[in-house]
Amino acid sequence: MSAPADPLVVADDVALSGEPGQKALSAVVVRGRRSLVLRRFRRNKGAMVALGVLALLFVAAFLGPVVYQAITGWTYTAQDYSAFLKPPSPEHWFGTTQIGQDVFARTMRGLQKSLLIGLLVALISTGLAAVVGACAGYFGGWVDRTLMWVVDLLLVIPSFLIVAIISPAFRNAGWIVLVLLIAVFAWMITARIVRGMTLSLKEREFVLAAKFSGVSPAGIIFRHLIPNMSSLLIIDATIAVATAIIAESGLSYFGFGIQPPDVSLGNLIAEGTRSAFTFPWLFMFSGGLLVATTLAVSVIGDALRDALDPSSTRAGSTK
């Protein structure tokens, strides 16, 4: 029994056939697929809860510090010299640190930075994997061998150790360099999967029709091949957010990531670890938000995989 056809592939086949009215039919197919995916995703109660949690975390990270400063006057760099290691109170919602800094303001700043790093790493690594994998699979020959050699080389390199060694050299260059360092080692496995899918897709009728119509290789890759792997890439990008946040937190915990006076969840956890039992507010808020963020993103990624997979039954009936 043959596997169900991907509606996006069907849409491309239809759109390139040249028959009258096929553009409208292609649009209907794509819209139908989107509504089906959305309906399957909405039926996953865990995913909806996770989506709500993630939305609240984004609001808290980016609007929370503004509202908090308006109410209390504290920022993540300000110090209250009359409140050292004070527990949570109306004046300091999450308490204060050893030098009187407000834990709530610092935690929200750390959450904001971790979310930004996670999103940027996911976009860069997924985009790189899509381009490298599609080019390797489409062109084949020496291009394929060269790109896959690079992939294999990066896979055997201990990425955490390399980033930890390199990052101190860019200590003054800002956190964007950290994003690039993490992204460089986060795309190889996905690139191999994309290459395998490209080897199958490039023999499909819609790709052959585009090639014989004079469409350039770049046009075929970016207009036909990569869009037809969007399901995989969306799932990969979602999971990569959680992976990048954990990677950044680990690097920052050991002092190789975000550097003071800036903060991330990783270095906040590192600062509070020694006092986790005596002054738990220094550790539990940043640690709890790290767990909540990565868990929410992972649940959403799992639900997207089920919603985008036509053979999955975990998201419920598609009718």
MIPA-709488 format. One line per 2 residues: number of its first residue (from 1); for each residue x, y, z of N, C-alpha, C. Coordinates in nm, 3 decimals, m for minus. Layout:
N
NUM = X:Y:Z:X:Y:Z:X:Y:Z  ...
END
This chain:
319
1 = 0.085:m0.120:0.000:0.000:0.000:0.000:0.088:0.124:0.000  0.065:0.214:m0.091:0.153:0.332:m0.105:0.124:0.433:0.004
3 = 0.229:0.510:0.042:0.215:0.613:0.144:0.135:0.730:0.090  0.062:0.803:0.178:m0.015:0.918:0.132:0.073:1.027:0.078
5 = 0.030:1.089:m0.029:0.110:1.195:m0.091:0.106:1.320:m0.007  0.217:1.392:m0.003:0.223:1.520:0.066:0.143:1.622:m0.012
7 = 0.043:1.687:0.049:m0.037:1.785:m0.024:0.043:1.896:m0.086  0.155:1.933:m0.024:0.238:2.038:m0.084:0.299:1.990:m0.215
9 = 0.341:1.863:m0.217:0.396:1.808:m0.340:0.289:1.802:m0.447  0.167:1.758:m0.406:0.055:1.754:m0.499:0.028:1.893:m0.555
11 = 0.033:1.994:m0.469:0.008:2.131:m0.512:0.109:2.175:m0.616  0.238:2.140:m0.595:0.340:2.177:m0.692:0.321:2.103:m0.823
13 = 0.287:1.974:m0.816:0.262:1.899:m0.938:0.150:1.961:m1.019  0.044:2.000:m0.947:m0.073:2.059:m1.012:m0.039:2.194:m1.072
15 = 0.035:2.274:m0.995:0.064:2.411:m1.038:0.152:2.413:m1.163  0.237:2.310:m1.178:0.330:2.309:m1.291:0.276:2.234:m1.413
17 = 0.156:2.179:m1.402:0.105:2.100:m1.512:0.056:2.185:m1.628  0.026:2.312:m1.600:m0.013:2.404:m1.706:m0.158:2.395:m1.745
19 = m0.241:2.315:m1.677:m0.381:2.303:m1.711:m0.458:2.424:m1.660  m0.567:2.463:m1.724:m0.644:2.581:m1.682:m0.698:2.564:m1.541
21 = m0.691:2.672:m1.467:m0.750:2.674:m1.333:m0.670:2.602:m1.227  m0.548:2.555:m1.263:m0.475:2.475:m1.166:m0.415:2.559:m1.054
23 = m0.388:2.688:m1.080:m0.336:2.774:m0.973:m0.436:2.786:m0.860  m0.562:2.802:m0.895:m0.667:2.810:m0.793:m0.677:2.679:m0.716
25 = m0.668:2.567:m0.786:m0.674:2.438:m0.720:m0.555:2.419:m0.627  m0.437:2.464:m0.672:m0.318:2.455:m0.588:m0.337:2.533:m0.459
27 = m0.392:2.654:m0.469:m0.416:2.735:m0.349:m0.514:2.667:m0.256  m0.617:2.603:m0.313:m0.715:2.533:m0.230:m0.651:2.417:m0.155
29 = m0.562:2.342:m0.225:m0.494:2.229:m0.163:m0.409:2.275:m0.045  m0.332:2.384:m0.066:m0.244:2.434:0.039:m0.326:2.485:0.157
31 = m0.435:2.561:0.128:m0.520:2.611:0.237:m0.584:2.496:0.312  m0.626:2.391:0.238:m0.685:2.276:0.304:m0.586:2.206:0.395
33 = m0.461:2.197:0.351:m0.359:2.135:0.434:m0.333:2.217:0.560  m0.326:2.347:0.545:m0.302:2.432:0.661:m0.414:2.420:0.764
35 = m0.540:2.421:0.717:m0.652:2.410:0.809:m0.652:2.274:0.878  m0.613:2.168:0.804:m0.606:2.035:0.862:m0.499:2.029:0.971
37 = m0.380:2.084:0.943:m0.272:2.085:1.042:m0.313:2.165:1.164  m0.376:2.280:1.143:m0.419:2.364:1.256:m0.523:2.292:1.339
39 = m0.615:2.222:1.273:m0.720:2.151:1.346:m0.661:2.036:1.428  m0.567:1.963:1.370:m0.502:1.855:1.444:m0.421:1.910:1.562
41 = m0.355:2.023:1.541:m0.276:2.082:1.649:m0.365:2.129:1.763  m0.478:2.192:1.729:m0.568:2.243:1.833:m0.629:2.132:1.916
43 = m0.643:2.014:1.859:m0.702:1.902:1.933:m0.606:1.844:2.037  m0.480:1.879:2.029:m0.382:1.834:2.126:m0.385:1.928:2.246
45 = m0.450:1.884:2.356:m0.467:1.972:2.471:m0.334:2.010:2.535  m0.242:1.913:2.540:m0.110:1.944:2.596:m0.038:2.051:2.517
47 = m0.052:2.045:2.385:0.013:2.146:2.301:m0.048:2.283:2.323  m0.178:2.291:2.339:m0.242:2.420:2.362:m0.199:2.480:2.495
49 = m0.187:2.394:2.597:m0.138:2.442:2.727:0.006:2.491:2.713  0.089:2.413:2.645:0.229:2.452:2.626:0.240:2.582:2.547
51 = 0.155:2.598:2.447:0.156:2.722:2.368:0.118:2.841:2.455  0.020:2.822:2.542:m0.019:2.929:2.634:0.092:2.963:2.731
53 = 0.160:2.860:2.783:0.272:2.883:2.875:0.384:2.959:2.804  0.415:2.918:2.681:0.522:2.985:2.607:0.486:3.130:2.577
55 = 0.360:3.155:2.543:0.316:3.293:2.518:0.329:3.377:2.645  0.291:3.320:2.759:0.305:3.393:2.885:0.451:3.421:2.918
57 = 0.538:3.327:2.886:0.681:3.348:2.912:0.737:3.461:2.825  0.693:3.467:2.699:0.738:3.575:2.613:0.688:3.710:2.663
59 = 0.561:3.716:2.704:0.505:3.840:2.757:0.580:3.881:2.883  0.604:3.785:2.972:0.676:3.815:3.097:0.818:3.862:3.069
61 = 0.884:3.799:2.971:1.024:3.833:2.943:1.040:3.972:2.882  0.948:4.010:2.793:0.968:4.135:2.719:0.884:4.251:2.772
63 = 0.771:4.224:2.834:0.691:4.331:2.892:0.704:4.338:3.044  0.737:4.222:3.105:0.749:4.218:3.251:0.846:4.320:3.308
65 = 0.970:4.329:3.256:1.065:4.426:3.312:1.017:4.571:3.302  0.945:4.604:3.193:0.895:4.741:3.175:0.789:4.772:3.280
67 = 0.695:4.678:3.296:0.588:4.697:3.396:0.646:4.698:3.536  0.739:4.608:3.562:0.798:4.596:3.695:0.875:4.723:3.732
69 = 0.949:4.777:3.637:1.022:4.900:3.665:0.926:5.016:3.692  0.814:5.019:3.620:0.716:5.125:3.642:0.653:5.114:3.780
71 = 0.638:4.991:3.830:0.573:4.970:3.959:0.671:4.987:4.075  0.788:4.923:4.064:0.883:4.921:4.176:1.005:5.009:4.155
73 = 1.038:5.038:4.030:1.155:5.121:4.001:1.285:5.043:3.987  1.280:4.909:3.998:1.403:4.830:3.993:1.431:4.778:3.852
75 = 1.558:4.781:3.813:1.604:4.721:3.688:1.702:4.608:3.722  1.747:4.538:3.618:1.833:4.421:3.646:1.973:4.461:3.689
77 = 2.012:4.587:3.670:2.145:4.632:3.715:2.141:4.713:3.843  2.022:4.758:3.885:2.011:4.843:4.005:2.037:4.761:4.132
79 = 2.084:4.829:4.235:2.112:4.765:4.364:2.038:4.836:4.475  1.982:4.758:4.565:1.916:4.810:4.685:2.009:4.783:4.803
81 = 2.078:4.887:4.848:2.178:4.869:4.953:2.116:4.847:5.091  1.985:4.853:5.100:1.917:4.824:5.227:1.853:4.686:5.227
83 = 1.874:4.610:5.121:1.810:4.477:5.112:1.907:4.378:5.049  1.987:4.313:5.133:2.078:4.209:5.087:2.022:4.072:5.122
85 = 2.010:3.986:5.021:1.957:3.850:5.040:1.822:3.850:5.111  1.736:3.939:5.068:1.601:3.944:5.124:1.509:3.849:5.046
87 = 1.421:3.779:5.117:1.328:3.688:5.047:1.224:3.767:4.967  1.144:3.700:4.885:1.041:3.769:4.808:0.949:3.853:4.895
89 = 0.918:3.974:4.845:0.835:4.069:4.919:0.764:4.158:4.818  0.668:4.239:4.862:0.601:4.331:4.768:0.696:4.428:4.700
91 = 0.808:4.460:4.766:0.903:4.554:4.706:0.996:4.483:4.607  1.032:4.360:4.639:1.116:4.277:4.551:1.045:4.143:4.534
93 = 0.976:4.128:4.422:0.885:4.015:4.404:0.954:3.880:4.415  1.077:3.869:4.366:1.151:3.743:4.373:1.266:3.751:4.473
95 = 1.268:3.853:4.557:1.377:3.870:4.652:1.495:3.944:4.593  1.607:3.944:4.667:1.728:4.014:4.623:1.849:3.922:4.633
97 = 1.959:3.964:4.567:2.083:3.885:4.567:2.175:3.931:4.680  2.296:3.874:4.683:2.394:3.908:4.786:2.433:4.055:4.782
99 = 2.424:4.119:4.666:2.463:4.260:4.656:2.342:4.350:4.634  2.224:4.300:4.665:2.104:4.383:4.662:2.038:4.398:4.527
101 = 2.075:4.317:4.429:2.009:4.327:4.298:1.875:4.253:4.301  1.781:4.305:4.224:1.647:4.250:4.224:1.642:4.121:4.141
103 = 1.599:4.013:4.203:1.600:3.882:4.136:1.495:3.876:4.025  1.380:3.939:4.044:1.276:3.935:3.941:1.326:4.003:3.813
105 = 1.381:4.124:3.828:1.429:4.197:3.711:1.540:4.120:3.640  1.631:4.059:3.717:1.740:3.983:3.657:1.689:3.855:3.591
107 = 1.592:3.791:3.653:1.538:3.667:3.596:1.465:3.694:3.465  1.387:3.801:3.460:1.317:3.835:3.336:1.415:3.874:3.226
109 = 1.521:3.943:3.264:1.625:3.977:3.166:1.693:3.849:3.116  1.721:3.757:3.206:1.783:3.631:3.166:1.692:3.549:3.077
111 = 1.563:3.545:3.108:1.467:3.473:3.025:1.459:3.536:2.886  1.458:3.668:2.882:1.454:3.738:2.753:1.575:3.702:2.667
113 = 1.693:3.703:2.726:1.814:3.673:2.650:1.816:3.526:2.606  1.774:3.435:2.692:1.772:3.293:2.656:1.673:3.266:2.543
115 = 1.557:3.330:2.546:1.458:3.311:2.439:1.510:3.366:2.306  1.573:3.483:2.310:1.629:3.540:2.187:1.737:3.449:2.128
117 = 1.824:3.399:2.214:1.931:3.311:2.166:1.871:3.184:2.108  1.772:3.126:2.176:1.709:3.005:2.126:1.645:3.025:1.990
119 = 1.573:3.134:1.972:1.506:3.160:1.844:1.607:3.184:1.732  1.708:3.264:1.758:1.806:3.296:1.654:1.887:3.172:1.614
121 = 1.928:3.093:1.713:2.002:2.971:1.682:1.915:2.877:1.598  1.788:2.864:1.635:1.698:2.776:1.560:1.683:2.822:1.416
123 = 1.666:2.951:1.394:1.651:3.002:1.257:1.778:2.981:1.175  1.893:3.012:1.234:2.019:3.000:1.160:2.050:2.854:1.131
125 = 2.041:2.769:1.231:2.079:2.628:1.212:1.983:2.556:1.118  1.853:2.584:1.129:1.757:2.518:1.040:1.775:2.567:0.896
127 = 1.795:2.698:0.879:1.819:2.750:0.745:1.946:2.693:0.684  2.051:2.683:0.763:2.177:2.626:0.713:2.160:2.479:0.675
129 = 2.090:2.405:0.760:2.067:2.263:0.731:1.986:2.246:0.603  1.884:2.330:0.584:1.801:2.319:0.464:1.882:2.347:0.338
131 = 1.962:2.452:0.339:2.039:2.489:0.220:2.147:2.385:0.189  2.225:2.347:0.292:2.334:2.252:0.270:2.280:2.116:0.228
133 = 2.178:2.066:0.298:2.122:1.936:0.265:2.059:1.932:0.127  1.985:2.039:0.092:1.921:2.044:m0.039:2.024:2.054:m0.151
135 = 2.127:2.134:m0.132:2.232:2.147:m0.235:2.307:2.015:m0.253  2.339:1.949:m0.141:2.411:1.822:m0.151:2.328:1.718:m0.224
137 = 2.199:1.708:m0.191:2.114:1.609:m0.255:2.084:1.641:m0.400  2.066:1.768:m0.432:2.028:1.805:m0.569:2.145:1.797:m0.666
139 = 2.261:1.852:m0.628:2.375:1.857:m0.720:2.450:1.724:m0.726  2.459:1.655:m0.611:2.532:1.528:m0.608:2.679:1.546:m0.641
141 = 2.746:1.438:m0.680:2.885:1.446:m0.723:2.977:1.505:m0.618  3.072:1.587:m0.663:3.171:1.643:m0.571:3.110:1.740:m0.472
143 = 3.000:1.807:m0.511:2.933:1.898:m0.417:2.878:1.818:m0.299  2.813:1.707:m0.329:2.759:1.621:m0.225:2.871:1.567:m0.136
145 = 2.976:1.517:m0.197:3.086:1.459:m0.119:3.152:1.563:m0.030  3.173:1.682:m0.082:3.238:1.788:m0.003:3.152:1.831:0.114
147 = 3.024:1.857:0.087:2.935:1.903:0.194:2.915:1.796:0.301  2.900:1.672:0.260:2.883:1.565:0.358:3.011:1.538:0.436
149 = 3.128:1.563:0.373:3.253:1.552:0.447:3.258:1.656:0.559  3.214:1.778:0.528:3.209:1.883:0.630:3.112:1.844:0.741
151 = 2.996:1.789:0.703:2.897:1.746:0.802:2.956:1.638:0.893  3.020:1.539:0.834:3.079:1.430:0.913:3.189:1.483:1.006
153 = 3.267:1.577:0.956:3.373:1.634:1.039:3.316:1.707:1.160  3.213:1.788:1.138:3.154:1.863:1.248:3.082:1.771:1.347
155 = 3.031:1.658:1.297:2.961:1.565:1.387:3.055:1.498:1.486  3.180:1.475:1.447:3.273:1.406:1.538:3.350:1.504:1.628
157 = 3.338:1.634:1.602:3.404:1.733:1.687:3.322:1.754:1.813  3.384:1.750:1.931:3.309:1.778:2.055:3.269:1.926:2.061
159 = 3.146:1.954:2.019:3.104:2.093:1.998:3.108:2.176:2.126  3.061:2.118:2.239:3.060:2.195:2.364:3.201:2.238:2.402
161 = 3.296:2.147:2.387:3.435:2.178:2.422:3.492:2.286:2.330  3.463:2.275:2.200:3.514:2.373:2.104:3.457:2.512:2.131
163 = 3.326:2.519:2.154:3.263:2.649:2.183:3.319:2.706:2.312  3.340:2.620:2.412:3.395:2.667:2.540:3.536:2.721:2.523
165 = 3.613:2.663:2.432:3.750:2.710:2.409:3.751:2.840:2.329  3.661:2.850:2.228:3.662:2.965:2.138:3.595:3.087:2.200
167 = 3.488:3.066:2.276:3.406:3.179:2.323:3.482:3.283:2.405  3.580:3.247:2.491:3.651:3.352:2.563:3.722:3.453:2.473
169 = 3.761:3.410:2.353:3.828:3.502:2.260:3.734:3.609:2.209  3.602:3.583:2.216:3.503:3.680:2.170:3.423:3.737:2.287
171 = 3.485:3.740:2.403:3.415:3.782:2.524:3.360:3.923:2.511  3.428:4.009:2.438:3.384:4.149:2.424:3.304:4.174:2.298
173 = 3.277:4.071:2.222:3.209:4.088:2.094:3.057:4.083:2.106  3.005:4.049:2.224:2.860:4.046:2.242:2.803:3.906:2.227
175 = 2.675:3.895:2.261:2.611:3.763:2.265:2.577:3.709:2.126  2.579:3.794:2.023:2.551:3.746:1.888:2.656:3.643:1.845
177 = 2.781:3.663:1.885:2.885:3.566:1.853:2.854:3.431:1.914  2.802:3.432:2.037:2.762:3.307:2.102:2.653:3.237:2.022
179 = 2.559:3.314:1.969:2.453:3.257:1.885:2.514:3.186:1.764  2.608:3.251:1.698:2.671:3.192:1.579:2.750:3.067:1.615
181 = 2.820:3.069:1.728:2.899:2.953:1.767:2.809:2.833:1.796  2.697:2.855:1.863:2.606:2.744:1.892:2.541:2.695:1.764
183 = 2.501:2.789:1.676:2.433:2.750:1.552:2.524:2.670:1.459  2.653:2.698:1.459:2.746:2.629:1.370:2.748:2.479:1.397
185 = 2.723:2.438:1.522:2.729:2.297:1.558:2.590:2.236:1.581  2.486:2.297:1.525:2.350:2.250:1.555:2.269:2.209:1.434
187 = 2.332:2.194:1.316:2.255:2.175:1.194:2.287:2.047:1.118  2.387:1.971:1.158:2.441:1.865:1.073:2.346:1.747:1.054
189 = 2.284:1.700:1.162:2.195:1.585:1.150:2.076:1.618:1.061  2.019:1.737:1.080:1.907:1.779:0.997:1.949:1.791:0.851
191 = 2.070:1.837:0.826:2.118:1.847:0.688:2.123:1.710:0.621  2.164:1.608:0.695:2.166:1.472:0.638:2.025:1.424:0.605
193 = 1.930:1.455:0.692:1.791:1.415:0.665:1.737:1.489:0.542  1.766:1.620:0.533:1.721:1.700:0.419:1.784:1.647:0.290
195 = 1.910:1.607:0.296:1.976:1.551:0.177:1.903:1.426:0.129  1.868:1.338:0.223:1.798:1.216:0.185:1.661:1.245:0.124
197 = 1.589:1.342:0.179:1.459:1.379:0.124:1.475:1.442:m0.015  1.582:1.520:m0.032:1.606:1.584:m0.162:1.634:1.480:m0.270
199 = 1.709:1.376:m0.236:1.738:1.271:m0.332:1.609:1.207:m0.385  1.508:1.199:m0.298:1.379:1.144:m0.341:1.297:1.246:m0.418
201 = 1.294:1.370:m0.369:1.209:1.472:m0.430:1.258:1.517:m0.568  1.389:1.513:m0.590:1.440:1.568:m0.716:1.402:1.483:m0.837
203 = 1.353:1.363:m0.811:1.306:1.279:m0.922:1.156:1.290:m0.943  1.088:1.374:m0.862:0.945:1.390:m0.879:0.914:1.474:m1.002
205 = 0.790:1.458:m1.051:0.751:1.522:m1.177:0.761:1.674:m1.172  0.723:1.734:m1.059:0.722:1.880:m1.053:0.862:1.938:m1.057
207 = 0.961:1.865:m1.003:1.100:1.912:m1.010:1.153:1.895:m1.152  1.125:1.782:m1.213:1.170:1.759:m1.350:1.107:1.859:m1.446
209 = 0.978:1.889:m1.425:0.911:1.987:m1.510:0.975:2.125:m1.497  1.009:2.163:m1.373:1.075:2.292:m1.351:1.212:2.296:m1.418
211 = 1.287:2.184:m1.408:1.420:2.178:m1.468:1.412:2.191:m1.621  1.318:2.117:m1.683:1.305:2.122:m1.829:1.244:2.252:m1.877
213 = 1.180:2.328:m1.785:1.125:2.459:m1.821:1.229:2.570:m1.812  1.349:2.535:m1.769:1.456:2.634:m1.763:1.473:2.702:m1.630
215 = 1.408:2.651:m1.526:1.424:2.710:m1.393:1.565:2.681:m1.343  1.629:2.780:m1.285:1.767:2.765:m1.238:1.772:2.668:m1.119
217 = 1.889:2.609:m1.093:1.902:2.521:m0.975:1.863:2.591:m0.845  1.901:2.718:m0.831:1.864:2.791:m0.709:1.712:2.804:m0.699
219 = 1.646:2.831:m0.812:1.501:2.841:m0.811:1.435:2.710:m0.774  1.488:2.599:m0.826:1.432:2.468:m0.793:1.450:2.438:m0.645
221 = 1.569:2.468:m0.591:1.596:2.439:m0.450:1.508:2.522:m0.358  1.499:2.653:m0.385:1.430:2.741:m0.291:1.279:2.752:m0.316
223 = 1.235:2.721:m0.438:1.093:2.733:m0.468:1.019:2.601:m0.467  1.092:2.491:m0.484:1.025:2.362:m0.497:1.072:2.258:m0.395
225 = 1.202:2.245:m0.374:1.251:2.141:m0.285:1.233:2.178:m0.137  1.289:2.291:m0.095:1.281:2.329:0.046:1.137:2.350:0.092
227 = 1.048:2.418:0.015:0.909:2.429:0.061:0.841:2.294:0.082  0.877:2.193:0.005:0.816:2.062:0.021:0.873:1.984:0.138
229 = 0.972:2.040:0.206:1.024:1.981:0.330:0.992:2.069:0.450  0.894:2.157:0.434:0.862:2.253:0.540:0.818:2.185:0.669
231 = 0.750:2.071:0.658:0.705:2.001:0.779:0.824:1.963:0.867  0.924:1.900:0.805:1.045:1.862:0.879:1.115:1.985:0.935
233 = 1.128:2.090:0.856:1.204:2.207:0.898:1.135:2.282:1.011  1.003:2.288:1.008:0.928:2.353:1.117:0.950:2.277:1.247
235 = 0.938:2.145:1.241:0.958:2.064:1.361:1.101:2.079:1.413  1.197:2.074:1.321:1.337:2.086:1.361:1.366:2.222:1.425
237 = 1.311:2.328:1.368:1.333:2.462:1.423:1.274:2.473:1.563  1.156:2.413:1.583:1.092:2.419:1.714:1.177:2.349:1.820
239 = 1.221:2.229:1.787:1.303:2.153:1.883:1.439:2.221:1.903  1.491:2.283:1.798:1.622:2.351:1.808:1.618:2.467:1.907
241 = 1.501:2.529:1.925:1.490:2.638:2.023:1.524:2.585:2.163  1.460:2.474:2.200:1.487:2.416:2.332:1.632:2.371:2.345
243 = 1.685:2.309:2.239:1.824:2.262:2.243:1.920:2.378:2.258  1.894:2.488:2.188:1.982:2.605:2.196:1.976:2.670:2.333
245 = 1.858:2.677:2.392:1.845:2.736:2.526:1.923:2.654:2.627  1.913:2.522:2.617:1.988:2.435:2.709:2.139:2.450:2.685
247 = 2.180:2.456:2.558:2.322:2.472:2.527:2.375:2.604:2.582  2.302:2.712:2.560:2.345:2.842:2.612:2.350:2.842:2.764
249 = 2.251:2.780:2.826:2.249:2.775:2.973:2.367:2.697:3.027  2.400:2.585:2.959:2.516:2.508:3.002:2.646:2.585:2.988
251 = 2.662:2.654:2.875:2.783:2.734:2.855:2.792:2.847:2.956  2.680:2.916:2.979:2.679:3.027:3.074:2.701:2.977:3.217
253 = 2.652:2.858:3.248:2.671:2.801:3.381:2.820:2.783:3.411  2.895:2.742:3.310:3.038:2.719:3.329:3.122:2.843:3.297
255 = 3.055:2.955:3.271:3.126:3.081:3.250:3.171:3.108:3.109  3.122:3.029:3.011:3.164:3.047:2.873:3.058:3.115:2.786
257 = 2.944:3.146:2.841:2.834:3.202:2.764:2.819:3.351:2.785  2.698:3.392:2.823:2.670:3.534:2.849:2.754:3.582:2.966
259 = 2.817:3.699:2.946:2.908:3.751:3.047:2.845:3.868:3.122  2.876:3.882:3.254:2.829:3.998:3.332:2.878:4.127:3.267
261 = 2.802:4.237:3.278:2.683:4.253:3.362:2.554:4.200:3.301  2.560:4.149:3.177:2.440:4.091:3.118:2.411:3.958:3.185
263 = 2.290:3.910:3.169:2.251:3.786:3.237:2.173:3.697:3.142  2.176:3.567:3.171:2.091:3.468:3.107:2.048:3.371:3.215
265 = 1.957:3.282:3.180:1.912:3.184:3.279:2.029:3.097:3.326  2.124:3.070:3.236:2.237:2.985:3.272:2.324:3.045:3.380
267 = 2.366:3.170:3.364:2.453:3.226:3.469:2.375:3.262:3.596  2.244:3.286:3.585:2.163:3.305:3.706:2.157:3.176:3.788
269 = 2.141:3.063:3.717:2.141:2.934:3.787:2.278:2.908:3.850  2.384:2.942:3.777:2.519:2.923:3.831:2.539:3.006:3.957
271 = 2.491:3.130:3.957:2.507:3.217:4.073:2.427:3.167:4.193  2.312:3.106:4.167:2.227:3.064:4.277:2.248:2.922:4.325
273 = 2.330:2.844:4.253:2.347:2.703:4.289:2.403:2.685:4.429  2.504:2.763:4.465:2.568:2.748:4.595:2.473:2.780:4.710
275 = 2.369:2.860:4.682:2.276:2.899:4.788:2.137:2.840:4.764  2.130:2.731:4.689:2.000:2.676:4.650:1.917:2.631:4.769
277 = 1.981:2.588:4.878:1.906:2.538:4.993:1.893:2.643:5.102  1.987:2.734:5.111:1.980:2.838:5.213:1.900:2.960:5.168
279 = 1.919:3.000:5.042:1.844:3.112:4.984:1.784:3.066:4.851  1.679:2.986:4.858:1.629:2.918:4.737:1.579:3.011:4.628
281 = 1.538:3.133:4.662:1.487:3.223:4.558:1.594:3.265:4.458  1.721:3.250:4.496:1.828:3.283:4.401:1.838:3.181:4.288
283 = 1.785:3.061:4.312:1.800:2.951:4.217:1.668:2.905:4.156  1.562:2.901:4.237:1.444:2.828:4.193:1.368:2.900:4.081
285 = 1.367:3.031:4.079:1.292:3.102:3.974:1.358:3.085:3.837  1.490:3.106:3.830:1.558:3.088:3.702:1.558:2.942:3.660
287 = 1.579:2.850:3.753:1.575:2.708:3.721:1.436:2.664:3.677  1.334:2.712:3.746:1.197:2.676:3.709:1.159:2.730:3.572
289 = 1.200:2.851:3.541:1.168:2.908:3.410:1.242:2.836:3.298  1.365:2.792:3.324:1.438:2.715:3.224:1.366:2.584:3.193
291 = 1.323:2.514:3.298:1.251:2.388:3.279:1.118:2.413:3.205  1.044:2.517:3.249:0.915:2.546:3.187:0.930:2.583:3.039
293 = 1.032:2.660:3.006:1.052:2.703:2.867:1.087:2.585:2.778  1.186:2.507:2.818:1.228:2.394:2.735:1.119:2.288:2.725
295 = 1.046:2.266:2.832:0.939:2.167:2.829:0.826:2.212:2.737  0.788:2.341:2.744:0.681:2.393:2.659:0.720:2.384:2.512
297 = 0.843:2.423:2.480:0.887:2.418:2.340:0.892:2.273:2.290  0.937:2.181:2.374:0.944:2.041:2.334:0.806:1.983:2.309
299 = 0.709:2.016:2.394:0.571:1.967:2.376:0.512:2.022:2.246  0.537:2.151:2.219:0.486:2.211:2.095:0.550:2.145:1.974
301 = 0.680:2.119:1.979:0.746:2.052:1.868:0.692:1.912:1.845  0.665:1.839:1.953:0.609:1.705:1.941:0.470:1.710:1.880
303 = 0.390:1.808:1.923:0.254:1.821:1.870:0.256:1.863:1.723  0.349:1.949:1.685:0.361:1.987:1.544:0.398:1.867:1.457
305 = 0.485:1.782:1.509:0.521:1.662:1.434:0.398:1.575:1.410  0.316:1.558:1.512:0.195:1.478:1.497:0.096:1.543:1.401
307 = 0.083:1.677:1.411:m0.014:1.747:1.326:0.028:1.747:1.180  0.158:1.753:1.154:0.208:1.760:1.018:0.226:1.622:0.954
309 = 0.224:1.517:1.037:0.242:1.382:0.985:0.106:1.321:0.952  0.074:1.299:0.825:m0.057:1.247:0.789:m0.083:1.106:0.839
311 = 0.022:1.031:0.874:0.004:0.894:0.921:m0.008:0.884:1.073  0.009:0.999:1.142:0.004:0.996:1.288:m0.139:0.993:1.337
313 = m0.164:0.915:1.442:m0.297:0.910:1.503:m0.298:0.973:1.642  m0.182:1.023:1.688:m0.174:1.078:1.824:m0.248:1.209:1.836
315 = m0.262:1.283:1.724:m0.331:1.412:1.729:m0.481:1.396:1.712  m0.528:1.273:1.702:m0.670:1.252:1.689:m0.711:1.237:1.545
317 = m0.837:1.220:1.525:m0.889:1.201:1.390:m0.874:1.327:1.310  m0.849:1.312:1.179:m0.834:1.427:1.090:m0.962:1.467:1.023
319 = m1.068:1.400:1.053:m1.195:1.429:0.988:m1.259:1.551:1.051
END
